Amino acid sequence: MDTSRAARAHIIWTSIALLIILIASCLTYFFMSKVPGCQRISLNVPAVENMFKHQVSRENWLLKAQNQIGDRLVWEDEWRGYGNKSKSILDSTNMWMVFQEKGVYLVYIQVNFVLKSRNVSSSALDLRIWVDLNDNVEQSTFSAAHDTQVVNGNSDPDAKLNTFLLMKMKSSSQLSVRVNPSSLVNWQPRPFSTFITIIKWADDW
């Protein structure tokens, strides 16, 4: 990674981290899906103080999408926040993120789609993000974000879909992201078009 890319990554990472910390309590209420392992929580001052009081690890990652296999995104490291910076959160396929420590994690996913490549005069296009969570006992799939875009000659050439999640992970839990339509995902960095950022919020709730 050259100096300019490193500087851009650092600026974006800092901005995202500050944004997540400032508005996490509001966003978790509106965007969380009621499924096992992914829950809405009501945060009050004592609860927040308690989470930070018992927080030991400050693990964090920034990954950008580089490809897809089927509808599943393939990632590469842009920022590694393990204590051992040489160790990636990605498994050997680069499609699954493996969490070494149990805890509560804030996850932000953004996917950019290129609409101008569609060779149709007018149509409705469903954009979706699914998150698969595997805790070595069962695998859960839930819809993390959804939008419908009407594509015509006056459409914006790009569409962005994003979501915040607050997720409770076990040790060795695995997370993967699928999108639809995967053929329209934007792979061109600006500096990041499609990415995921993960911050460990607390050891437990």
ABEGO torsion letter per residue (X at the ends): XBAAAAAAAAAAAAAAAAAAAAAAAAAAAAABBBBBGBBBBBBBAAAAAAAAAABABABBBBBBBABBBEABBBBBBABBABABAABBABBAAGABBBBABBEBBBBBBBBBBBAAABBBABBBBBBBBBBBBBAGABBBBBBABBBBBBBBAABBABBBBBBBBBBBBBBGBBBBBBBOBAAABBABBOABABBBBBBBABABX
